[in-house]
Amino acid sequence: MKIKYYPDADALDIRISDEKPDHGEEAGEEMILHYTKDGKLVKLEILNASKTIIDLLEPILSQKPLAKSDIS
C-alpha cells in the first residue's frame, strides 16, 4: 500500500495495488474508487482530503478511551 498527499489539490491517493486502474467510480462527493477491468479495487482517491479525513475520524476521536478494567 502506498499513500501520497497532494497539497496543491488537497487530495489523498491511497494505492492498494500496483495494477493499472481501468476506470473510476464516485463513492459519495469526496471519494473516487479506481478499479481494474476485472473489477478489483486498486486505488482510493479522497478529494478535499484535509476536511474529509477529519470528518471520517471525528466519530472515532470523540469516543471515550476504555478504562484499563474494560480491556481485560
C-alpha positions in Angstrom: 0.0 0.0 0.0 1.2 3.5 -0.9 -0.2 6.7 0.4 0.5 10.1 -1.2 -0.9 13.5 -0.4 -1.1 16.3 -3.0 -1.3 19.6 -1.1 -2.0 21.7 -4.1 -5.1 19.7 -4.9 -5.8 18.7 -1.3 -6.2 15.1 -2.5 -5.1 11.9 -0.8 -4.2 9.0 -3.0 -4.2 5.5 -1.4 -2.8 2.8 -3.7 -3.8 -0.7 -2.7 -2.2 -2.4 -5.7 0.3 -1.6 -8.4 -2.1 -2.8 -11.0 -3.2 -0.2 -13.5 -6.8 1.1 -12.9 -9.2 0.9 -15.9 -11.9 3.2 -14.6 -13.1 5.2 -11.5 -16.4 5.5 -9.8 -17.6 8.2 -7.5 -18.4 7.0 -4.0 -20.0 10.0 -2.4 -19.0 13.6 -3.1 -15.4 13.3 -1.9 -14.2 9.9 -2.9 -13.3 8.1 -6.2 -12.7 4.4 -6.3 -10.5 3.1 -9.1 -10.9 -0.4 -10.4 -9.1 -2.8 -12.9 -11.0 -4.2 -15.9 -11.8 -7.2 -13.7 -13.4 -5.1 -11.0 -10.6 -5.2 -8.5 -10.2 -2.1 -6.3 -6.7 -0.7 -6.8 -6.9 2.9 -5.6 -8.9 5.3 -3.5 -8.8 9.0 -4.2 -10.0 11.3 -1.4 -10.8 14.8 -2.5 -10.9 17.8 -0.2 -8.8 15.5 2.0 -7.9 17.8 4.8 -11.6 18.2 5.7 -12.8 14.7 4.6 -10.3 12.8 6.7 -11.2 14.8 9.8 -14.9 14.1 9.1 -14.2 10.4 8.8 -12.1 10.3 12.0 -14.3 12.6 14.2 -16.6 9.7 15.4 -13.5 7.7 16.4 -11.7 10.6 18.0 -14.8 11.6 20.0 -15.1 8.2 21.8 -14.1 8.0 25.4 -10.9 5.9 25.9 -11.5 2.5 27.5 -10.7 2.2 31.2 -8.0 -0.4 32.0 -10.6 -2.5 33.7 -12.7 -2.6 30.5 -9.8 -4.0 28.5 -9.3 -7.3 30.4 
